[in-house]
Amino acid sequence: MLNTVSRSWLIGAWSATLAVIVGSSVALGASLSTSAILLVLGGAPVVIMTLLHGTRTPTVAEILHAAETKDGPRR
């Protein structure tokens, strides 16, 4: 499912959802520190996705193939 969603759309939707959650916490009278923690924890995935833009993640098969056992590298 996430293969068909563009990165910019996903980041925008995540940011909009985060804005609604933080705005709601402020509107309901949450303390500033609680709202700041929500903002930081909710913003961390967006920052990571932005920094990792263009990097290719390895597949499970590539990870398992590169793993070394006690007997040496797998062949």
C-alpha angles and dihedrals in degrees: 000000000000091000091075096046116090119236094236092051091050093049091047093050092047091049092048091050090048091050091052093049094048091043090051092050091052092046091051091053102256116164119263092248091055091051091047092052090050090050094049096044093044094045096051096081091050092052092048092048090050094049093047094051109138097015118122118226117219120246122242090254091055092050093049093045092052094048118110123219129205088266093057134267118346116251 
